[in-house]
Each structure stands twice: as C-alpha cells, then as structure tokens.
Amino acid sequence: MNTRMRRAAFAFAATGLAVSLAACGSAKESDDGKKDDSKSSSSSKSKGDALKIGLLLPENQTARYEKFDKPLITAKVKELTNGKGTVIYNNAKQDASLQAQQVDTMITNKVDVLIVDAVDAKAIRSSVEKAVGDGIKVVAYDRLAEGPISAYTSFDNQSVGKAQGEALLKALGGDAKKGKIVMMNGSATDPNAADYKKGAHSVLDGKVNVGKEYDTKEWKPENANSNMEGAISALGKKNIVGVYSANDGMAGGIITALKAAGIKPLPPVTGQDAELAAVQRILTGEQYMSVYKSYPTEANTVAELAVAVGKGEDLGSLTPDKVDSGSKKAIPSKIIPVVSLTTDNIQDTVLKEKFYKLSEICTANYKDACDKAGLK
C-alpha cells in the first residue's frame, strides 16, 4: 500500500471565489430601456411556511446527489417550514438543455424559490433570468450559476484541488519526478472543475511531470476509463507514477483501466466525494485518497438560504462570504471547508458524521481491511 498521510483531517479555510466568465447585465429591461424589477421584487414578500421550492440537481452519475443532496435538502426544508413547505425535484442527467426545460416547468408550477445546481453554469443564465423575471428567487447550489442569483453555497473548490495535489505529492514522495502523472480533470462545462484544476496545478506544477491531461466529458467514469487507456498507451505502463482524478467516479474508471493493463502495484490515485466504493478502495489501497465534503452541512445551508429568501428574510447571518460571478458581484454566500480523506481518518470523518454506517463500509469483502484500519 502507498505511504499514507498521517492521521489528521486537513481542513481548508474558506476563501472568496471569483469566476471569470463573460460579464453581462442581469436585470430585464422594459421597452423604454429601463430596468423592470417589478416581478422579481414581488418574491421578497413573506410567504410564511407554505413555500414551494424547486430543486434542480445536475446529474446522477455521482452517487451523492440522489443519496445525500436530495433527501437532506427535502428534510431540512420540511423542518424549517414546520412541515408546510414542499420540494419539487428534477435531475438533469448531465443535459443542459433538459435542465433549461426543467426550469420552465418550475416556472409553470409557480415555485417560490428555485435551487439550481447547474449542468452548465453559463448556459443556465438565460433560464435564471427568466425565472427571476417571473418573480422566482434563485439560489445557486454547489456550482456558481450565471445570472441574477440571490445566494450561493458550495465548498472551497480550489482547496479541493490543493488537497488532492498535496495528497498525491505526499504519496509519491521522492518518486514525484521519476515518471509521469496523468491528470483527469472534470467536465469543462462545470466551473467547479476549473477551480479543482487550478488548485491542483498550484500545488503540482514544477514538482511533477504531467504526461497527459484531460478534461473529462460529463464527468463520466467510462470517459475517464477511455482517457486512461489512451494515457497508458501513450506513456507506457512503467512510466505512470500517479494519477490526479478530480472525483471518485472517475477514479473508479481509472483504476479499472490500470488493473486491466496489468499495472502493479497501482500508482496512487486521488478522488473526491467520499463515495462508498471509493472509501472501500481507500481501505484496500486501490485508491489513495478522496476529499470529504460535508454534504449534510452544504444541504442544510442551501435549505436555510432558500427558505430565508422565500420568506424575504435578511441573509446576513447566513452568508458570511461574498462571491463574484461573471454577471453579478458580491453574491451573498457561505463557503464550506473540506477534508482530505485517507485510511487514517475515515473513523473521524465519514463514520463520525454518520455519512455511512460501519456495516455499509465493512461488508464481508472489506472486513479484514476495516479491522486493519481500526474502524469501529
């Protein structure tokens, strides 16, 4: 097994984010050229507890959205509205056009607030403007959407990349420049992927030799698998010393390609999301690390923001941070820190926060690895 990071949870303080996208106005204009805010301002009136909140999540390739985000947000909205609030849910399955149609459906359903985790942060802008024009407030979740959003919450995305890069360097030790690493970044349409990449490069540049680098279409594991096969063919099996993978789903596809090529021992592979399969791979040494992000914290935060926005309440106490997008400055935000996850701190993170039960992780095939790691 590769060298492990010492037992500790590496939390990274939240920093301001700035996404450099095309700058453009966000408010609708009337025929005489004056901004018409009459519709959007109507949503600031108190709705009481009987709020109707739309929830649009981007894809179902990553296990987190259906397993954690949807049920956690729904439960928190119910709690905050004394059981009177409702959540209407749709998943875009990584299709930006479908997500635009889903926004239209939410408008037709006259939701009070729309929580959007955008498939494509730029493409969603016109839909956000349309919703706001119809008096619906929009809260961006996990990915910073373009347009006149009212609030935003996510993790410190550059720190995710930094955590992954630092872990990879730790695993490589003195071998960092003795071969090539492969960088498997996320989808080019996801602004978070650009932040992860930037954070990783800030740590890795000059300290490793990047043999191949990919922006992986739609974050799909099968695309990462195909890319990795190409990298192995181009670089040679003996020359790959490590793999930067931006998330766990892709890490699974990468590891499958490495094993199929007969590469032993497996080079250290990073990840993100603390998916169950990834936690088990970490225990057996197939994957070196993941990034644990407290989805309960993020989900509860976005529910609090959505309910507060729906009731017309002040967001000051909920949004200590400010974030700029290409179309709006100083968006009220809450940025949540992350943790580098290795075998050494599974007990203190995913088990302690009840992210998974011990029985979910330590099935028969992983009992010995769990015992060795001291999980209980």
PyMOL commands that set and color helices and strands:
alter all, ss='L'
color gray80, all
select helices_A, chain A and resi 38-44+64-80+96-108+125-133+157-175+191-204+217-219+221-235+237-239+248-260+276-284+295-311+343-345+347-351+358-361+364-373
alter helices_A, ss='H'
color red, helices_A
select strands_A, chain A and resi 10-11+52-57+86-91+113-116+137-141+151-155+180-185+210-215+240-245+290-292+321-323+331-336+339-341
alter strands_A, ss='S'
color yellow, strands_A
deselect
rebuild
show_as cartoon
